Amino acid sequence: MNVPGNRRYTASHEWVKSEADGTVTIGITDHAQAALGDLVYVELPAVGRTVAAAEACAVVESVKAASDIYAPLAGEVVAVNEALAGTPEAVNEDAYAAWLFKLKPADPAAAGKLLDAAAYEAAVGEA
């Protein structure tokens, strides 16, 4: 399982990468995409939407199931990866390159409270 050390993680299998401009980029983990199987559809939140931490704000659908994606942090959606509308399988190809959306966090320090790579690996039993 691929778990890059330069990101933070949630128990619900989202990853968060802090960016230099203060935003965070969010996607689903390699573990999540493997469990879901081949993705066929991605529904992303609207730019400008304010989300609460742990709020369902996006959906990924695979040939197996649909799964909610939860906001790992409270904040405002500032960008979405529109390319995924036509190529949801990009998440299966590289879950860490195929980001879903970007947030401007309400609390810039909140990302530091999420799981680090070692804790996420332990949580999914891969440590």
N, C-alpha and C positions, 0 to 999 in steps of 0.2 A: 504494500500500500504506500502510495506517495503522499507524504505529509510535509510540505515545505516548512522550514523553521522560521521564515520571515513573515508568517501570518499568525493570526489568532483564530480560534475555532469555537464553535458552540456544540453542545451535546446533541442538538438537532441537525448537525452535519453541514452548517454553513461555515465558510471561511471569510475572514476579514483581513484586508491588507491596508495598512495606513499609508496614505500618500503624502507627498511633500507639501501639497496645498491645503492640508488639514481635512480633506475628505477621506472616506474609506471606500474601498472597492469590495464588493460582496459577491460570492458565488457559492456553489455547492462543492463539497469535498469529493475527492476521488473515490472514497469509500461509498458515498451516497450515490454517485453516478453508476458505480458498479452494481450496487444493490438494486437500483431502479431498472437497469438494462437500457436498451436503446431508446433514447429520448426522441419523441415525435412532435412535441409542442411545448412552447414556453410562453407563459403569460407573465408579463412584467408590470411593475407598478407604474403609475403615471408620474412623469417628472413634475415636481412641485408638491407631491403628496407628502404629508407629514405622517410619520409612522412612530408607533411606540415600540420599545424593546419587546421582543417576543411576539409581536403582532404578525399574523399571516399577511403577507403583502405580495406574494408572487406564487405561481404554480408551475411545476414541471410535470409533463405527462410522458410516460413511457408506454411501451407495448404491454407492460405489466400493470401499471397503476398510475394514478395522479397523486402528487405529493405537494403539500403546501411548503412554501419557503418562508421562513420567519425572519423578520428584521432582527439582527443580532444586537442592534443599538437603536436608541431613539434618535430621530433626526428627520431631515428633509431629503427626499430623493432628488438628486441633482442631475442624474444621467442614467440611461438604460442602454443596454447592449442590443440595439435594434437589429444587428446582423443575425441574432439568434432566431428571429421570426422565420427566416428562410432556411436556417441551418442549425436547428436545435441539437443535431448530432455532434456539433462542435464541442459541446460539454462532455460527451463521451470520449472524444478524441483527446482533449486536454482540459480537465476540469479546472485547472488553475489559470489557464489562459482565457477561457471562455467565461468571463465574468458576467454577472446578471445585471447588477445595478450599482450605482454609487450614491453614497449618503454624505450629507454634511451633518456630522453628529451633534446632537444637542449638548453632550458632554464629551469634549475631546479626549478626556482621560479614560472614558468607559471601555474603549477597546482593550486597554491594558488589563482589564479585569476578566477578559475571556480566557479560555483554555489556551495554553501554549501547545506546541506540537507534541511534546512528550505526554502531556496530560490528555490530549485528544486521542493519541495512540492507545493510552492506557484505558480510556473510556470505551473505545471500540474493540478492546481486546487484542490489539496488535503490537503491544509493547513487548 
